[in-house]
Amino acid sequence: MIEFGHRPAERRSQNQGCRTLSSIVGSYKSAVTKYLNRLGLESGWQRSFDDYVIKEKSEYHAITKYIKNNPQKWWDDQVSKGC
């Protein structure tokens, strides 16, 4: 199993290889940010992200469940805080 922790954006951009997850995400964020800047809007991107290689079906199912349920958990947290 391979797991990488958070990497600062500056360091990640220095070590991006071709066709890596970092380079794909970085290119996408860059293109969207430029487009939003032209419209006078802010992007609000996260500074970094985690890379994680899924090797087991059980991990895949647990991560899929987390992704599907996470928006509802966020909403529930906002409602419970009175936001």
N, C-alpha and C positions, 0 to 999 in steps of 0.2 A: 504494500500500500504506500502511495506517495502522497504527501500532504505538504503544502506550502502555506506559510502564514502570511499575514499582511505585509506588504512591501510598500514603502513610500513611493509615491507617484514618480518622483524624480529618478529614483534608482531603477524602477521598473522601465521607464522610458529609455534609459541608457542601455539596458540589457535586453531589449525586445528583439527577438528573432523573427524571421519571416514565418507566417502561418502559425504563430503561437496564439493561445487564448488571449494573452496580454496584448499582442499586436492587433488582433481583431477587435477586442473591446476598445482599445485605445483609438483605433481608426474610426470606429463608430461614434465614440464620444466626441472626438474631434470634429467630425463632419456635422453632427447634430448641434454642437456648441457654436460652430461658425454660422450655421443656418439660424439658430435662435438669436445670436448676436446681431445678425442683419435685421431681424424683426424687432430688435430692442428688448428681447426677453432673456431671462437668466435660465441656466440649465439646472443647477442644483445637484450635480453629480456627486456620488460618494467619492472619496479620495482614493480608496483602494478596494480590493476584493480578495477573496480566497480562491485558490485553485485547489481542486480536490479530485483525484482519480477514483471513480467508483468501480470497485472490483467484484462486489458480491450483489446478487439480486436483492437480498434483504436490505442492503444499504440503499440501493436504487429505490425500493419501495418506501423506505423510511424518509428519504430525501424528497421524493415525489409528494408524499403525504404532507410533509412540512411545508413545501411550496404551495400546495393547494390550500392548506388551512391557515397559512400565515396572514393573508389579508383580513380574514375574519377575526383573528386574534388581535390584530392591530386595531380594528374597529371596536372590538369589545373593550380594549384598553382605553381608547379615547372616550367611549361612552361612560365607563366606570370612573374616569378622571373628571367627567363633567365638561369635556371639551366640545 
